[in-house]
Amino acid sequence: MRDANATTTSSWIARHERALALAWLALCAAALALMALAGVASERVERWIEAGQASWVAQLDVAENELNAGAPQRAQARLEHVLATNGLNTIKHRLDREHERALELLARAHQAQGRKGRTLATLEQLADFDPRNWRNHFLHAEALRGFGDGDAATLAYERVLALHPTHWPSFSARVELDYAAGRYGPIPALYERYLDAWLLARVRIEAGEHQAWFDVQADGRTHEALVELELPSDWRGELRIETRGFSARIDALTLEPALRVGVPGRNASVTLPASEQIAVDVSSAFVYRAVECPGGVQRARIALTLFKRLEPGLWAKVEKACANTLEFERLASFRERSRVGGCDAGGTLFED
């Protein structure tokens, strides 16, 4: 009985094979058409959403212009409407910076009208929106300090420094708040933490058309580096070592020639004099003119000390705090590891 049914089914398929194939092709075509329509619809929805997003993002520029023109009330109304109609969340997406900007502008609008409570509440919301963004905490700290709440500002600056320990504006404000309050005790430890904070500097050696890069920790301590720098025999010219915003000291600098096939030993190395320079901008560099390398160069051996940014007013506060707390040994160490000078281009701000 089963064999008969199977034979009947096979015969039916054979008779309608062409129709079944056409039906299958039609089904596939319909499926592809539906997929294409879905893609078009999805693209149109996405464009519609993007258009809506672009509309409210453009409103931020209008609000900022209103703030700059001295119309904080209009800017406040506009920004509150943007935030109410577009919402805020802590989910990371491509417009998170625009949401943060909206909150920052709203805080500015409140602050321009002298509304302390609303300003600080908005900045707290900004800091909560992305607690890993040090700049949000910095804006909050600056507002607290501006409103005269030194203790709360101190805590907010600490939140910045937990994320960005070499941020100069936060570090200097943190020291100045303690100093103004007569709290000298914490200042030596604060300064030592700043000196020890990890800050890797990118240094460049340039010799005519040849150059080499290497990294050095900027902590006021001497670090040795062996840098591959190939210069041909009888090379002559100017050699520059760019510290790019860091005050620095070269304790030793030797240009070592390459080993030559069939020549025992190396030619004599070229030793350049030690030197120190105080950086005033990002173009800071050591310059050695008329350097002569008869045997060429394979590598440079350098002992280099880089110093973090330091302003004279803050250094005077650190010295006085150390003296008042009898931290004379610590102060001697600080003097060895510190130089007044340097700039933000020296790496004390992430965006530089």
VEXVOLUM-252803 format. One record per residue (C-alpha): residue in one letter; x, z, y. Coordinates in nm, 2 decimals, padded with zeros to 4 digits. Layout:
REM residues N
<gudo "A" <X Z Y>>;
...
//
This chain:
REM residues 352
<gudo "M" <00.00 00.00 00.00>>;
<gudo "R" <00.28 00.09 00.24>>;
<gudo "D" <00.46 -00.24 00.16>>;
<gudo "A" <00.15 -00.43 00.25>>;
<gudo "N" <00.11 -00.25 00.59>>;
<gudo "A" <00.48 -00.30 00.67>>;
<gudo "T" <00.44 -00.68 00.59>>;
<gudo "T" <00.13 -00.70 00.81>>;
<gudo "T" <00.31 -00.53 01.10>>;
<gudo "S" <00.62 -00.75 01.07>>;
<gudo "S" <00.39 -01.06 01.06>>;
<gudo "W" <00.21 -00.95 01.37>>;
<gudo "I" <00.54 -00.89 01.56>>;
<gudo "A" <00.67 -01.23 01.45>>;
<gudo "R" <00.35 -01.40 01.58>>;
<gudo "H" <00.36 -01.22 01.92>>;
<gudo "E" <00.74 -01.20 01.96>>;
<gudo "R" <00.74 -01.42 02.27>>;
<gudo "A" <00.46 -01.23 02.44>>;
<gudo "L" <00.62 -00.90 02.36>>;
<gudo "A" <00.95 -01.02 02.51>>;
<gudo "L" <00.77 -01.14 02.83>>;
<gudo "A" <00.59 -00.81 02.86>>;
<gudo "W" <00.92 -00.62 02.82>>;
<gudo "L" <01.08 -00.83 03.09>>;
<gudo "A" <00.78 -00.78 03.32>>;
<gudo "L" <00.80 -00.40 03.27>>;
<gudo "C" <01.17 -00.40 03.35>>;
<gudo "A" <01.11 -00.61 03.66>>;
<gudo "A" <00.83 -00.37 03.77>>;
<gudo "A" <01.06 -00.07 03.72>>;
<gudo "L" <01.33 -00.23 03.93>>;
<gudo "A" <01.09 -00.32 04.20>>;
<gudo "L" <00.96 00.04 04.21>>;
<gudo "M" <01.32 00.17 04.23>>;
<gudo "A" <01.40 -00.07 04.52>>;
<gudo "L" <01.08 00.04 04.70>>;
<gudo "A" <01.17 00.40 04.64>>;
<gudo "G" <01.52 00.34 04.78>>;
<gudo "V" <01.38 00.16 05.09>>;
<gudo "A" <01.13 00.45 05.14>>;
<gudo "S" <01.40 00.71 05.10>>;
<gudo "E" <01.63 00.52 05.35>>;
<gudo "R" <01.34 00.50 05.60>>;
<gudo "V" <01.27 00.87 05.56>>;
<gudo "E" <01.64 00.95 05.61>>;
<gudo "R" <01.65 00.74 05.92>>;
<gudo "W" <01.34 00.91 06.05>>;
<gudo "I" <01.50 01.25 05.99>>;
<gudo "E" <01.83 01.14 06.15>>;
<gudo "A" <01.64 01.01 06.45>>;
<gudo "G" <01.47 01.34 06.49>>;
<gudo "Q" <01.79 01.53 06.45>>;
<gudo "A" <01.97 01.30 06.70>>;
<gudo "S" <01.68 01.37 06.95>>;
<gudo "W" <01.73 01.75 06.94>>;
<gudo "V" <02.11 01.73 06.94>>;
<gudo "A" <02.09 01.52 07.25>>;
<gudo "Q" <01.89 01.80 07.41>>;
<gudo "L" <02.19 02.02 07.38>>;
<gudo "D" <02.38 01.79 07.62>>;
<gudo "V" <02.09 01.81 07.87>>;
<gudo "A" <02.09 02.19 07.85>>;
<gudo "E" <02.46 02.21 07.90>>;
<gudo "N" <02.43 01.99 08.21>>;
<gudo "E" <02.16 02.21 08.34>>;
<gudo "L" <02.38 02.52 08.29>>;
<gudo "N" <02.67 02.35 08.47>>;
<gudo "A" <02.43 02.26 08.75>>;
<gudo "G" <02.32 02.62 08.80>>;
<gudo "A" <01.98 02.60 08.64>>;
<gudo "P" <02.00 02.85 08.35>>;
<gudo "Q" <01.62 02.90 08.34>>;
<gudo "R" <01.56 02.54 08.26>>;
<gudo "A" <01.84 02.54 08.00>>;
<gudo "Q" <01.70 02.85 07.84>>;
<gudo "A" <01.35 02.70 07.80>>;
<gudo "R" <01.49 02.38 07.66>>;
<gudo "L" <01.72 02.56 07.41>>;
<gudo "E" <01.45 02.80 07.29>>;
<gudo "H" <01.22 02.51 07.22>>;
<gudo "V" <01.50 02.33 07.02>>;
<gudo "L" <01.57 02.64 06.82>>;
<gudo "A" <01.20 02.72 06.76>>;
<gudo "T" <01.12 02.37 06.64>>;
<gudo "N" <01.43 02.29 06.44>>;
<gudo "G" <01.49 02.63 06.29>>;
<gudo "L" <01.81 02.81 06.19>>;
<gudo "N" <01.96 02.89 05.85>>;
<gudo "T" <02.28 02.99 05.69>>;
<gudo "I" <02.30 02.69 05.46>>;
<gudo "K" <02.60 02.48 05.54>>;
<gudo "H" <02.51 02.12 05.64>>;
<gudo "R" <02.65 01.85 05.86>>;
<gudo "L" <02.47 01.98 06.17>>;
<gudo "D" <02.58 02.34 06.14>>;
<gudo "R" <02.81 02.31 06.44>>;
<gudo "E" <02.52 02.18 06.65>>;
<gudo "H" <02.31 02.48 06.55>>;
<gudo "E" <02.60 02.70 06.66>>;
<gudo "R" <02.64 02.51 06.98>>;
<gudo "A" <02.27 02.57 07.06>>;
<gudo "L" <02.30 02.94 07.01>>;
<gudo "E" <02.62 02.95 07.22>>;
<gudo "L" <02.45 02.76 07.51>>;
<gudo "L" <02.15 02.99 07.49>>;
<gudo "A" <02.38 03.30 07.51>>;
<gudo "R" <02.54 03.14 07.82>>;
<gudo "A" <02.19 03.08 07.97>>;
<gudo "H" <02.10 03.45 07.92>>;
<gudo "Q" <02.44 03.57 08.05>>;
<gudo "A" <02.40 03.35 08.37>>;
<gudo "Q" <02.08 03.54 08.44>>;
<gudo "G" <02.24 03.88 08.38>>;
<gudo "R" <02.04 03.95 08.06>>;
<gudo "K" <02.28 04.17 07.86>>;
<gudo "G" <02.05 04.25 07.57>>;
<gudo "R" <01.94 03.89 07.51>>;
<gudo "T" <02.30 03.76 07.55>>;
<gudo "L" <02.44 04.00 07.29>>;
<gudo "A" <02.15 03.95 07.05>>;
<gudo "T" <02.20 03.58 07.06>>;
<gudo "L" <02.58 03.61 07.01>>;
<gudo "E" <02.52 03.85 06.72>>;
<gudo "Q" <02.29 03.58 06.57>>;
<gudo "L" <02.57 03.33 06.62>>;
<gudo "A" <02.82 03.55 06.45>>;
<gudo "D" <02.58 03.60 06.16>>;
<gudo "F" <02.51 03.23 06.13>>;
<gudo "D" <02.87 03.16 06.01>>;
<gudo "P" <03.07 03.49 05.98>>;
<gudo "R" <03.38 03.30 05.87>>;
<gudo "N" <03.41 03.12 06.20>>;
<gudo "W" <03.64 03.33 06.41>>;
<gudo "R" <03.53 03.16 06.73>>;
<gudo "N" <03.18 03.30 06.70>>;
<gudo "H" <03.32 03.66 06.68>>;
<gudo "F" <03.55 03.58 06.97>>;
<gudo "L" <03.26 03.48 07.19>>;
<gudo "H" <03.07 03.80 07.10>>;
<gudo "A" <03.38 04.01 07.17>>;
<gudo "E" <03.44 03.84 07.51>>;
<gudo "A" <03.07 03.91 07.61>>;
<gudo "L" <03.09 04.27 07.51>>;
<gudo "R" <03.41 04.32 07.71>>;
<gudo "G" <03.25 04.14 08.01>>;
<gudo "F" <02.95 04.38 07.99>>;
<gudo "G" <03.19 04.68 07.99>>;
<gudo "D" <03.13 04.78 07.62>>;
<gudo "G" <03.50 04.83 07.53>>;
<gudo "D" <03.45 05.01 07.20>>;
<gudo "A" <03.22 04.75 07.06>>;
<gudo "A" <03.45 04.47 07.20>>;
<gudo "T" <03.74 04.63 07.02>>;
<gudo "L" <03.55 04.61 06.69>>;
<gudo "A" <03.45 04.25 06.76>>;
<gudo "Y" <03.81 04.15 06.84>>;
<gudo "E" <03.92 04.31 06.51>>;
<gudo "R" <03.67 04.08 06.33>>;
<gudo "V" <03.85 03.78 06.50>>;
<gudo "L" <04.19 03.90 06.40>>;
<gudo "A" <04.08 03.96 06.04>>;
<gudo "L" <04.02 03.59 06.02>>;
<gudo "H" <04.29 03.46 06.26>>;
<gudo "P" <04.56 03.73 06.30>>;
<gudo "T" <04.77 03.53 06.54>>;
<gudo "H" <04.49 03.45 06.78>>;
<gudo "W" <04.67 03.53 07.11>>;
<gudo "P" <04.36 03.59 07.33>>;
<gudo "S" <04.21 03.83 07.09>>;
<gudo "F" <04.53 04.01 07.02>>;
<gudo "S" <04.62 04.06 07.38>>;
<gudo "A" <04.26 04.17 07.46>>;
<gudo "R" <04.28 04.42 07.18>>;
<gudo "V" <04.60 04.57 07.31>>;
<gudo "E" <04.48 04.58 07.67>>;
<gudo "L" <04.16 04.76 07.58>>;
<gudo "D" <04.35 05.04 07.41>>;
<gudo "Y" <04.60 05.05 07.69>>;
<gudo "A" <04.33 05.07 07.96>>;
<gudo "A" <04.17 05.36 07.77>>;
<gudo "G" <04.50 05.55 07.74>>;
<gudo "R" <04.51 05.50 07.36>>;
<gudo "Y" <04.88 05.43 07.32>>;
<gudo "G" <04.90 05.54 06.96>>;
<gudo "P" <04.75 05.23 06.79>>;
<gudo "I" <04.95 04.98 07.00>>;
<gudo "P" <05.29 04.98 06.82>>;
<gudo "A" <05.11 04.92 06.49>>;
<gudo "L" <04.90 04.64 06.64>>;
<gudo "Y" <05.21 04.47 06.78>>;
<gudo "E" <05.39 04.50 06.44>>;
<gudo "R" <05.09 04.35 06.27>>;
<gudo "Y" <05.10 04.06 06.51>>;
<gudo "L" <05.47 04.00 06.45>>;
<gudo "D" <05.43 04.01 06.07>>;
<gudo "A" <05.12 03.79 06.06>>;
<gudo "W" <05.18 03.47 05.86>>;
<gudo "L" <05.24 03.18 06.10>>;
<gudo "L" <05.43 02.88 05.96>>;
<gudo "A" <05.59 02.65 06.21>>;
<gudo "R" <05.66 02.28 06.16>>;
<gudo "V" <06.00 02.20 06.30>>;
<gudo "R" <06.15 01.85 06.34>>;
<gudo "I" <06.51 01.73 06.35>>;
<gudo "E" <06.55 01.40 06.53>>;
<gudo "A" <06.88 01.21 06.53>>;
<gudo "G" <06.83 00.87 06.68>>;
<gudo "E" <06.60 00.67 06.45>>;
<gudo "H" <06.63 00.93 06.18>>;
<gudo "Q" <06.41 01.24 06.15>>;
<gudo "A" <06.33 01.52 05.91>>;
<gudo "W" <06.06 01.79 05.90>>;
<gudo "F" <06.08 02.14 05.77>>;
<gudo "D" <05.87 02.46 05.78>>;
<gudo "V" <05.98 02.80 05.91>>;
<gudo "Q" <05.80 03.13 05.93>>;
<gudo "A" <05.76 03.24 06.30>>;
<gudo "D" <05.81 03.62 06.27>>;
<gudo "G" <06.11 03.70 06.48>>;
<gudo "R" <06.34 03.70 06.18>>;
<gudo "T" <06.62 03.46 06.09>>;
<gudo "H" <06.54 03.21 05.81>>;
<gudo "E" <06.77 02.96 05.65>>;
<gudo "A" <06.67 02.61 05.56>>;
<gudo "L" <06.85 02.32 05.39>>;
<gudo "V" <06.70 01.99 05.52>>;
<gudo "E" <06.76 01.65 05.38>>;
<gudo "L" <06.88 01.43 05.67>>;
<gudo "E" <07.07 01.11 05.59>>;
<gudo "L" <07.29 00.97 05.86>>;
<gudo "P" <07.54 00.68 05.80>>;
<gudo "S" <07.91 00.71 05.83>>;
<gudo "D" <08.05 00.72 06.19>>;
<gudo "W" <07.71 00.82 06.33>>;
<gudo "R" <07.71 00.92 06.69>>;
<gudo "G" <07.43 01.02 06.92>>;
<gudo "E" <07.19 01.29 07.04>>;
<gudo "L" <07.04 01.54 06.80>>;
<gudo "R" <06.72 01.72 06.88>>;
<gudo "I" <06.55 02.02 06.71>>;
<gudo "E" <06.19 02.04 06.83>>;
<gudo "T" <06.03 02.38 06.79>>;
<gudo "R" <05.70 02.26 06.95>>;
<gudo "G" <05.60 02.55 07.16>>;
<gudo "F" <05.79 02.83 06.99>>;
<gudo "S" <06.07 03.02 07.16>>;
<gudo "A" <06.37 03.01 06.92>>;
<gudo "R" <06.73 03.09 06.84>>;
<gudo "I" <06.97 02.88 06.63>>;
<gudo "D" <07.21 03.12 06.47>>;
<gudo "A" <07.40 02.85 06.27>>;
<gudo "L" <07.37 02.47 06.24>>;
<gudo "T" <07.59 02.26 06.01>>;
<gudo "L" <07.57 01.89 05.93>>;
<gudo "E" <07.70 01.83 05.58>>;
<gudo "P" <07.83 01.49 05.47>>;
<gudo "A" <07.74 01.33 05.14>>;
<gudo "L" <07.97 01.31 04.83>>;
<gudo "R" <08.13 00.97 04.79>>;
<gudo "V" <08.20 00.80 04.46>>;
<gudo "G" <08.57 00.80 04.39>>;
<gudo "V" <08.64 01.04 04.68>>;
<gudo "P" <08.72 01.40 04.58>>;
<gudo "G" <08.53 01.66 04.77>>;
<gudo "R" <08.34 01.61 05.09>>;
<gudo "N" <08.44 01.51 05.43>>;
<gudo "A" <08.45 01.78 05.69>>;
<gudo "S" <08.11 01.92 05.79>>;
<gudo "V" <08.01 01.92 06.16>>;
<gudo "T" <07.93 02.26 06.30>>;
<gudo "L" <07.72 02.28 06.62>>;
<gudo "P" <07.71 02.58 06.84>>;
<gudo "A" <07.45 02.85 06.82>>;
<gudo "S" <07.19 02.85 07.10>>;
<gudo "E" <06.86 03.01 07.22>>;
<gudo "Q" <06.58 02.87 07.43>>;
<gudo "I" <06.25 03.00 07.57>>;
<gudo "A" <05.96 02.77 07.52>>;
<gudo "V" <05.74 02.68 07.82>>;
<gudo "D" <05.53 02.41 07.65>>;
<gudo "V" <05.49 02.20 07.34>>;
<gudo "S" <05.80 01.98 07.43>>;
<gudo "S" <06.04 02.27 07.38>>;
<gudo "A" <06.35 02.16 07.19>>;
<gudo "F" <06.72 02.22 07.14>>;
<gudo "V" <06.93 01.92 07.24>>;
<gudo "Y" <07.28 01.85 07.13>>;
<gudo "R" <07.43 01.55 07.31>>;
<gudo "A" <07.72 01.33 07.19>>;
<gudo "V" <07.73 01.45 06.83>>;
<gudo "E" <07.98 01.28 06.62>>;
<gudo "C" <07.96 01.26 06.23>>;
<gudo "P" <08.26 01.05 06.10>>;
<gudo "G" <08.16 01.11 05.74>>;
<gudo "G" <07.79 01.07 05.79>>;
<gudo "V" <07.54 01.33 05.70>>;
<gudo "Q" <07.34 01.41 05.38>>;
<gudo "R" <07.17 01.73 05.49>>;
<gudo "A" <07.15 01.99 05.77>>;
<gudo "R" <07.19 02.36 05.70>>;
<gudo "I" <07.03 02.57 05.96>>;
<gudo "A" <06.97 02.94 06.03>>;
<gudo "L" <06.67 02.95 06.27>>;
<gudo "T" <06.47 03.23 06.43>>;
<gudo "L" <06.12 03.15 06.57>>;
<gudo "F" <05.94 03.39 06.80>>;
<gudo "K" <05.56 03.43 06.84>>;
<gudo "R" <05.41 03.38 07.19>>;
<gudo "L" <05.45 03.68 07.42>>;
<gudo "E" <05.35 03.73 07.78>>;
<gudo "P" <05.55 03.97 08.01>>;
<gudo "G" <05.25 04.19 08.10>>;
<gudo "L" <05.16 04.26 07.74>>;
<gudo "W" <05.53 04.32 07.65>>;
<gudo "A" <05.55 04.58 07.92>>;
<gudo "K" <05.24 04.76 07.77>>;
<gudo "V" <05.40 04.75 07.43>>;
<gudo "E" <05.73 04.90 07.56>>;
<gudo "K" <05.54 05.18 07.75>>;
<gudo "A" <05.32 05.26 07.45>>;
<gudo "C" <05.63 05.29 07.22>>;
<gudo "A" <05.80 05.51 07.47>>;
<gudo "N" <05.50 05.73 07.52>>;
<gudo "T" <05.46 05.78 07.14>>;
<gudo "L" <05.84 05.82 07.09>>;
<gudo "E" <05.85 05.51 06.87>>;
<gudo "F" <06.21 05.43 06.98>>;
<gudo "E" <06.33 05.28 06.65>>;
<gudo "R" <06.02 05.06 06.63>>;
<gudo "L" <06.08 04.95 06.98>>;
<gudo "A" <06.44 04.85 06.90>>;
<gudo "S" <06.31 04.64 06.61>>;
<gudo "F" <06.04 04.48 06.84>>;
<gudo "R" <06.31 04.39 07.10>>;
<gudo "E" <06.51 04.21 06.83>>;
<gudo "R" <06.21 04.02 06.70>>;
<gudo "S" <06.05 03.94 07.04>>;
<gudo "R" <06.11 03.70 07.33>>;
<gudo "V" <05.88 03.67 07.63>>;
<gudo "G" <05.76 03.30 07.63>>;
<gudo "G" <05.60 03.05 07.41>>;
<gudo "C" <05.25 02.89 07.44>>;
<gudo "D" <04.93 02.82 07.26>>;
<gudo "A" <05.08 02.50 07.14>>;
<gudo "G" <05.31 02.72 06.93>>;
<gudo "G" <05.04 02.78 06.69>>;
<gudo "T" <04.85 03.09 06.81>>;
<gudo "L" <04.53 02.89 06.82>>;
<gudo "F" <04.40 02.70 06.51>>;
<gudo "E" <04.28 02.40 06.71>>;
<gudo "D" <04.62 02.33 06.87>>;
//
